[in-house]
């Protein structure tokens, strides 16, 4: 009887002691030492229980010890979940993981089931990944903020090898060039590439000793790296592209940089395969999304170039100061406006920087710029606030458009076929030809025919412009109503307006 009493007493006391042992200290999460003390107490407790189980006759039995361990395990997992969630230091999480592995392996050695602890370590893996992403977000931002967005100059073989050891540059042409020479990309390319590898190593460290297969480790690393690429790095690149005061030269460099990083993605694939021993072409292997990340960044930089360029063009156009009532030129050719000469000079110097860009980008930027100028000049002409326009003003605009056309004809960017770039100005050109040559008979007779000389002149546009000229004529006629030529011109304008309106009505019918 006394034996039963003692057994019950012993077990009751040990349960109480277990509760005390399993109660973590409130600041356990602050240091590794806090966790270590916690685990040591628990190991000590269960080693004693195991010893009692094996050295006494029935004081405790296997079922009792297992029940006690089950209770303990749920409390340990809950405590670790809570405390580890406060941690934002990846190194501490890594040390804690190693400590938990040691703890689990020790207790497993005594026959206690520990699969729940390993499941929890996989949960913690997610948290570790998030902490890494935050840290790398900061690192990437720093790298991008500190970059000078200029090609890296190298003056010795040693310097050249230093960079090519950091980044897999394969450029036989560059290899042959004598020193000093420049690498096509800026510092952020090797730095970002090295940081991607560092991240992969950091992921690998966590996966060690978790009793995972190499394919599971490979999959984990690839998924984490994809998050780093598509979320963290992608956002950092977008931030670098969109932030204020990013010039065209910097955007050009971003495009070159991201092109090189995109080409390096298969080296990253190989790098992961080498450390996990899982070939990249394994069935079901997760592919890295690096290519799309860098492509997206490049497209964003391209779009930003077009926007940025148009904004610069607008700054020049704001200086346009046309005298809409200018008298017709008295012989001789008109010079282009000052603002336009400055604008063309700016474009020439800008496009000289674009020589390193992928051809299509430079061409699109150039075409986009020409179209923007053309559209803006047309808008100036049709601006409702400009109520009157003289033929003299149209001659001045014509001189400016000629300046634009000679810029387009000179081929500021390679790769355009024939006069493709001139097409950007064809709407304006045809409209101005029609008015400056006063070629209405041709326009009205040939309208709608595919061979029409003024195919791109919309009757609505020409009508709007004529109305402005009629207004000018009328104003002038107040003082010169007895001058026959002016009266005739007024009548002629009225007749053409009537014919244009008929044309528009027929078009709508």
Secondary structure, 3 states (H helix, E strand, C coil): CHHHHHHHHHHHHHHHHHHHHHCCCCCHHHCHHHHHHHHHHHHHHHHHHHHHHHHCCCCCCHHHHHHHHHHHHHHHHHHHHHHHCCCCCHHHHHHHHHHHHHHHHHHHHCCCCCHHHHHHHHHHHHHHHHHHHHHHHHHHHHHHHHCCCCCCEECCHHHHHHHHHHCCCCCHHHHHCCCCEECCCCHHHHHHHHHHHHHHHHHHHHHCCCCCCHHHHHHHHHHHHHHHHHHHHHHHHHHHHHCCCCCHHHHHHHHHHHHHHHHCHHHHHHHHHHHHCCCCCCCCCCCCCHHHHHHHHHHHHHHHHHHHHHHHHHHHHCCCCCCCCCCCCCCCCCCCCHHHHHHHHHHHHHHHHHHHCCHHHHHHHHHHHHHHHHHHHHHHHHCCCCCCCCHHHHHHHHHHHHHHHHHHHCCCCCCCCCCHHHHHHHHHHHHHHHHHCCCHHHHHHHCCCCCCCCCCCCHHHHHHHHHHHHHHHHHHHCCCCCCHHHHHHHHHHHHHHHHHHHHHHHHHC
